[in-house]
Amino acid sequence: MPLPMADVITMIKNNISKRGTPLPISTGEATGWAMDLDIPHGGETILYTGLLYQLTPFIESVVDRLDKLDDESLGGLLKAGKVFSGILDISRFFVKPDKDEIREQHNKIKRIALLLRKAGVEFGYLYKDEMYSGVLLYDLGLEDEFKKHAEKVFNKFRKHGVKKVITIDPHSTHVLRSVYPQYIEGFEIEVKNYLEILSERGLSPENNIEEDITIHDPCYYARYEDIIQQPRSLLENGGLHIVEAEKSGRLTHCCGGPLESLSPKIAAEIAKYRAAELSGYCDKVVVMCPICYSNLKRVARGIIELTDISSILWKIYGD
Amino acid sequence: MLQKASEEIHRALYMKSLRKGLSRSVNRLVPAPYRILDRWRYLLGYTEEIREAKEKVLNDIDYYIDATMKMVEETKGHAYYAKTKDEAVKLVKDLVGKDKLIVKSKSMVTEELGLREELDRDNTVFETDLGELLIQFSRDKPMHTTAPAIHITREKAIMLLKRHGVKVRDNMSTMEIVGMVRLFLREKFVKADAGISGANSIAADTGSIFLVSNEGNIRNTTSLPPIHIAITGVEKIMPTMELAFKQAVTQAAYAGLYPPTYVSVISGPSSTADIEFERVYGVHGPKEVHVILYDGGRVEALKDEVISEQLYCIRCGRCQAECPIWQLVGNTWGGRVYGGPMGMGWTAIIEGIEKASSLSHFCLLCGKCREVCPMKIDMPRIIRYLKMYYFKYVK
């Protein structure tokens, strides 16, 4: 029996309107990556995480729970009629993720920040004032809620005098750069992705890694934001050899992630398809999006080995 | 509605034969247009010309419907405009009569009308496209716009044909199976009282209809019976014969078959003036040609700025073959007639925006459909619009 999709959407909506994020995440879990980095509070240029990397372990935990629920106890729960109705305490739905997993996500953001710094980019951070982008509301079709949320985010930026935002994942990049201006009058904040910046700045590699890899382009970088060449140059300058999949660049194939909370089953089937396809090119797969990473991870074991691009860039340009 | 659709889709997800059939076909279907476009590069130029021409037609649809109908009449055909499904079905029923043998070529518009089932009540109808014949025999629905039986495995095909009196055996090769189907349908073609087809394109300046096929069934359907009835959506109108040709072959190319084996151009009934230059109608081809321009929600949809973009669709089905969801469940997702990404817009047009909006939540919004669409239709935009509609007006 599949999940009651409309109810799951309502649940997500209620959680975002209640606490600003789709899932409960503490300030430490959201901002912990910046500890020890001495990043200034606010500023004209800020690094904006959009919380997506930080939320991923939580999303994985919920998806895992929903997936199992999908199988076993859904019928009964639905009959009881309580679970998905009205405002729901989502904490019933997941086990807090492992500390190590949260730390691993923090490390990814930290490396991105350090790479930017190494490239001579000066930026601040909003710490606990940083808000989730609301992209999920937009993707689910909750337009009014999205608009309201986006306005709050914009006001927060304005309050801090932000003029330029550096994004680190495809969904936040797209929604801020290409969607916010459609919904918010006077949204004139410049939005740039860290891969664009790093590639422009022409960092010189510290290490040469001669290795074959293949790339799984995220849909929103490749098809919506034209971020295709930048990650490739950054990787190739570090000696990596990219085995291009036929379905790459603008023709990339979705990982299935966008459906993971509405139908974990369909999302997993798509991920299987994509993982099998990529493994035909190279078993080492570079991903650039935390959602792709997490959805492909569900089926990756024994088929492909996933690495977030930030980790490889750190090996090349960081250490 | 959303939950019912979800249950159907999840059921399809675990249907082994469906998944097997789909994956075998998808592996062949997806690469084909890339090869074709690489080799016949002018096709890319055609897509731009067609898009431009469609804009012209859609912006002035009443004029183009009139112009087309006038030209059909001028070439001694009979032209009709059917606004609703009931009107269209009634027109065909009146033209055909009762207790007749009818051969039919595959047409999605006739699927919209449920025409085969409607006519079957008082007549005997045979689909002549092999894939569609399999759909008829299995009482299924077409799973892809140009390859309807894409989900039916060879084993199942043999079983279906056998059950309906086609003399096939289990160990037959595809070629042998096809030979038996040829034999089976041959006598239907000869005896048929009427042939029914769709149209891949229709030209406003000549009233000519264009039909593409590879099996040759359409030539038989439209030339052997004494009456030919063609039904096509009004969005298939092209301003000129040249553009109509381009639309027809471009659809074939993006569907993965190029050059198409047959392109029939039909402008009215067959005729001769070989005896004393007196023109008489009905020689070897049909004596009567009837062309029905079907609206079925299309003209109304033009008022909707977002949904109307789907009317640029030339129905090649490439968005379906490339869609991650469609690859798993075929047309199970999308609506009664049209499935997958294109199905969202088309379902909104022909079955109402409410129905389509309930189905839109299965879309990943990955944007692959837009990327591969020859008309560059922004299907993700349509689908976002439908998702938003759902929360505003349906739920």
Interface residues (C-beta under 8 A of the other chain):
Chain A: M1 P2 L3 P4 M5 A6 I9 Y138 D139 L140 G141 L142 E143 D144 C219 R223 Y224 R250 L251 T252 H253 C254 G256 G257 P258 L259 L262 S263 K265 I266 E269 I270 Y273 R274
Chain B: L2 Q3 S6 E7 I9 H10 L13 P324 I325 Q327 L328 S360 H361 F362 L364 L365 C366 G367 K368 R370 E371 V372 R384 L386 K387 M388 Y389 Y390 F391 K392 K395
